[in-house]
Amino acid sequence: MADKKGTGLLMVWADIPADKEEDFNNWYNTEHLAELLSIPGVLNAARYEAVSSGPKHLACYELESAAVVENEAFKGLTRTEWGSRVSPSIIGTNFISNTYEMVHPTALTPGIAGSGMANALQIGRMDIGPENEEEWNRWYSGIYVPNYEKVPGVIRGRRWKATRGSPAYAVVYEFENENVSSTPEWEAQRDADPSTARIRPMMTHAPGSPGIWRKTFEL
């Protein structure tokens, strides 16, 4: 069976004017998602809409590696006439297009590689000062994410470092539903480790981070 996840991720966010949303959604669902999924190394994809935070629209692409966006097929993809009218980089506001390489876990497991697109995602995007980066990464990957993975409804958490775009880091929690991080079980893990109160304030979140997005479409 072909892998559905790799060690790279492309996430594209945008807010779209209300009078253009129907055409935008039709283009994405009937043309654009399939275009990108035809590129070697693009393993899976889905579209999401914000439940909290934003931008409203998110397209998430699982990549064999972050280098996929540099290959000839990806860079050579030309816009169709429809895409030239409604691409989020043209009509969208708050447009973000970031590429990431996985930093946690440090290797792709068969369980991750074989899993599909989650029903909901909670995504944090953040920076960390170089003086704290090593300790913060150890805590985030070794304590913070594993604690949240104990919560019912959390499929997994993966951490990412940006290879294109900013801020420098992202964390993506895959949820069974969009309400997982509103539960008492999630809240109980937030400060479960005594080091968290000291280390968590070291990072600076991007505006609107973290946010939750619910899956609306996949092929």
Secondary structure as UniProt FT lines:
FT   STRAND          8..15
FT   HELIX           18..20
FT   HELIX           21..27
FT   HELIX           28..32
FT   HELIX           33..37
FT   TURN            40..41
FT   STRAND          42..52
FT   STRAND          57..63
FT   HELIX           66..70
FT   HELIX           72..75
FT   HELIX           81..86
FT   HELIX           88..91
FT   STRAND          93..104
FT   HELIX           110..113
FT   STRAND          120..128
FT   TURN            130..132
FT   HELIX           133..139
FT   HELIX           140..144
FT   HELIX           145..148
FT   TURN            149..150
FT   TURN            152..153
FT   STRAND          154..164
FT   STRAND          169..175
FT   TURN            178..179
FT   HELIX           180..182
FT   HELIX           184..190
FT   TURN            194..195
FT   HELIX           196..199
FT   HELIX           200..202
FT   STRAND          203..205
FT   TURN            207..208
FT   STRAND          211..217
//
